[in-house]
Each structure stands twice: as structure tokens, then as C-alpha cells.
Amino acid sequence: MNFLAHAYLSFGQEGILVGNFVADFVKGKDLHQFNLETQTGILLHREIDAFTDSHPLVRAGQSYLRPKFRHYSTVITDIFFDYFLGKNWDKFSEIPLETFVNQTYEMLDCHLKELPDSFGEMFYWMKSQNWLYHYREIEGIQKALNGLTRRARFDSKMNEAPELLLEKEAEFEIIFFAFFGDLETFAREKLTQLQQTHGNH
């Protein structure tokens, strides 16, 4: 999943949110340099990603993308799901999206000194360009995919994916709603399990 979904699936817990955001910047051997709550967030992030990648509904969505985008389809579906989450935010949270996003930035700001520099560099752009809020718009998705295309090692064509999103938006939205309910249930249960395992309540 992409950043907005990981923020939502931190369930209002600050340390979990920090770990959920920084997980892709932390190698396995470096996990224990963080406090227990952040470690739990990192582990939750990895569980969420594994659940997402193996879910049949996600694979069904990727079938629309794979002929053109190949292995980049997984990245694209993650971003598409943030689009649908942002677009339908009021169905998932009573907190307005703008408020939630600002609270997320504030929590992350409080922990920047203890997080990898590579995350801090990315977070500067995320916050200054307000990625989390703009994922709800096609223009925001386009900017995100443009940036990923520039950084990709190969000719990914990810910048062309919004065209397919517009063409198949109804199909992708059905998949999102059916899948995201499963994911939220999984994430809540997995977080409880991880907190019990780590003695982190």
C-alpha cells in the first residue's frame, strides 16, 4: 500500500505511524535501532504489504495493468488505492482528510531526528507538496507517477497509468472497496498480535 493507506492503517497510534512510514527505508538488520512501538509499525507495514501483494482482488486489479506496466503494476495499484481512499475519505473516517493529513505530518515531524536521512529527504517533498492530501485527485496521482517514472531504472511508463485509471475507474473502485475492508480487518488484528508479541501496548 501507499502512504495515505499506511497512515490510515496506523489507527491513530503515533509510534505505529512512524514505523509504518519509515519501513521501506529500514533494512532488516537495522530494525532494532528503533523503539518497540516504531519496530511494531515497521513490522505492521511489512505485513500489510505482504497481505496486499498476495490478495486475489489486488491481483485482479493488476491484471488490467500488467500487459503494459509489467512488474510496475504493484506500485501503480498501491497509488490507485490511495486515490480511492482519499476520494472516499468520509466513508472511512470522521476526521476531515485535511486535518488527518496535517496531524500525520506533525507526528512525523516530531521524530525526524531519529529516522534515516533518506526518509527525511523524501518527507520534505511529501510535506511541502502535500502529497497525502492531493492523492485524492487525478492530478496528484499523475504527479506521483511522474516522479516514480523519473526515478525508475527502466522505461516503466508509469506516468501513463492515470489514463488507464480514468478508463477503468469504476472497475478499480469496486476492487478497492471490496479489498480495503479485508485489509483493514487484517491490519487491526495483526497490529494487536504484534503488540502482544512485543509487549508493546
C-alpha positions in Angstrom: 0.0 0.0 0.0 1.0 3.6 -0.4 1.5 6.4 2.2 -2.1 7.5 2.8 -3.3 4.0 3.4 -0.4 3.2 5.7 -1.2 6.4 7.7 -4.8 5.4 8.0 -3.9 1.8 9.0 -1.8 3.1 11.9 -5.1 3.6 13.7 -4.1 6.9 15.4 -1.1 5.5 17.2 1.9 7.8 16.7 4.7 5.2 17.1 3.0 2.8 14.8 2.5 5.6 12.2 6.3 6.5 12.3 7.2 2.8 11.8 4.6 2.4 9.0 6.1 5.4 7.1 9.7 4.6 7.6 9.6 0.9 6.9 10.8 1.0 3.3 13.8 2.9 4.4 14.9 0.4 7.1 16.8 -2.8 6.3 16.0 -5.9 8.3 19.2 -5.7 10.4 18.5 -2.1 11.4 15.1 -2.8 12.9 16.3 -2.9 16.5 17.7 0.6 16.5 14.2 1.9 16.9 11.9 1.8 19.9 9.5 -1.0 20.3 6.4 0.9 19.1 8.2 2.0 15.9 9.5 -1.5 15.4 5.9 -2.7 15.6 4.9 -0.2 13.0 7.7 -1.3 10.7 6.6 -4.9 11.1 2.9 -4.0 10.5 3.9 -2.2 7.3 5.6 -5.3 6.0 2.6 -7.5 6.9 0.2 -5.1 5.2 2.4 -5.1 2.0 2.6 -8.9 2.0 -1.2 -9.3 2.5 -1.8 -6.8 -0.3 0.5 -8.4 -2.8 -1.0 -11.8 -2.3 -4.7 -10.8 -2.2 -6.7 -12.1 -5.2 -8.6 -8.9 -5.6 -5.4 -6.9 -5.9 -4.1 -9.4 -8.4 -7.4 -9.0 -10.4 -6.8 -5.2 -10.5 -3.2 -5.7 -11.6 -4.4 -7.8 -14.5 -5.6 -4.6 -16.2 -2.2 -3.1 -15.7 0.3 -6.0 -16.2 0.2 -6.1 -20.1 1.6 -2.6 -20.3 3.3 -2.0 -17.0 4.6 -5.5 -16.0 6.1 -5.6 -12.5 5.5 -1.9 -12.0 1.8 -2.9 -11.7 2.2 -3.4 -8.0 3.4 0.1 -7.4 0.6 1.6 -9.6 -2.2 -0.3 -7.8 -0.8 1.0 -4.4 -1.1 4.6 -5.7 -4.5 4.0 -7.2 -5.8 2.7 -3.9 -4.6 5.9 -2.2 -6.5 7.8 -4.8 -9.7 5.9 -3.9 -9.1 6.2 -0.2 -8.6 9.9 -0.4 -11.5 10.4 -2.8 -13.9 8.4 -0.5 -12.2 9.5 2.8 -15.5 10.4 4.6 -16.6 6.8 4.3 -13.7 5.7 6.4 -13.0 8.5 8.9 -15.0 11.2 10.8 -11.8 13.3 10.8 -11.6 15.5 7.7 -8.9 14.4 5.3 -7.0 17.8 5.6 -7.0 17.6 9.4 -5.8 14.0 9.3 -3.0 14.8 6.9 -1.8 17.7 8.9 -1.8 15.6 12.1 0.2 12.9 10.2 2.8 15.5 9.1 3.1 16.9 12.7 3.6 13.5 14.2 6.3 12.6 11.7 8.0 16.0 12.2 8.4 15.2 15.9 10.5 12.1 15.1 12.6 13.2 12.1 15.9 13.3 14.1 15.7 9.6 14.9 14.8 8.5 11.3 17.0 7.7 8.3 18.2 10.7 6.3 16.8 9.2 3.2 13.3 9.3 4.7 13.8 12.9 5.8 14.7 13.9 2.2 11.6 12.3 0.8 9.4 13.6 3.6 10.5 17.2 2.9 8.9 16.9 -0.6 5.9 14.9 0.7 5.0 17.7 3.2 5.9 20.7 1.0 3.9 19.4 -1.9 1.2 17.9 0.4 1.2 14.5 -1.3 -1.1 12.9 1.1 -3.9 15.4 0.6 -3.5 15.5 -3.2 -3.6 11.7 -3.7 -7.4 12.2 -3.8 -7.1 13.9 -7.2 -6.1 12.6 -10.6 -3.6 15.4 -10.8 -2.0 14.3 -7.5 -1.7 10.7 -8.8 -0.2 12.0 -12.0 2.5 13.9 -10.2 3.3 10.9 -8.0 3.6 8.6 -11.0 5.6 11.2 -12.9 8.1 11.2 -10.1 8.3 7.4 -9.9 8.8 7.3 -13.7 11.8 9.7 -13.4 13.4 7.5 -10.7 12.7 4.1 -12.3 15.7 2.2 -13.6 13.9 1.2 -16.8 11.2 2.7 -19.1 8.3 2.0 -16.7 5.7 4.1 -18.5 4.1 4.6 -15.0 3.3 8.2 -16.0 0.8 6.8 -18.5 -1.1 4.8 -15.8 -3.7 7.6 -15.0 -5.1 7.2 -18.5 -6.0 3.6 -17.6 -7.3 4.7 -14.2 -9.8 7.0 -15.9 -10.8 4.4 -18.4 -11.3 1.6 -15.8 -12.2 3.8 -12.8 -15.4 2.0 -12.0 -13.8 -1.4 -12.1 -10.8 -0.3 -9.9 -13.1 1.4 -7.4 -15.2 -1.8 -6.9 -12.0 -3.8 -6.3 -10.7 -1.1 -3.9 -13.8 -1.2 -1.7 -14.0 -5.0 -1.7 -10.3 -5.3 -0.9 -9.9 -2.5 1.6 -12.4 -3.9 4.0 -10.4 -7.1 4.2 -7.2 -5.2 4.6 -8.4 -3.0 7.5 -9.7 -6.1 9.3 -6.3 -7.8 8.8 -4.3 -4.8 9.8 -6.2 -4.3 13.1 -5.9 -8.0 14.0 -2.2 -8.1 13.0 -1.4 -4.9 15.0 -3.0 -6.4 18.1 -1.0 -9.6 17.6 2.3 -7.8 17.1 1.8 -5.6 20.1 1.1 -8.6 22.3 4.2 -10.4 20.9 6.4 -7.3 21.5 4.9 -6.5 24.9 4.0 -3.1 23.4 0.6 -1.8 24.4 
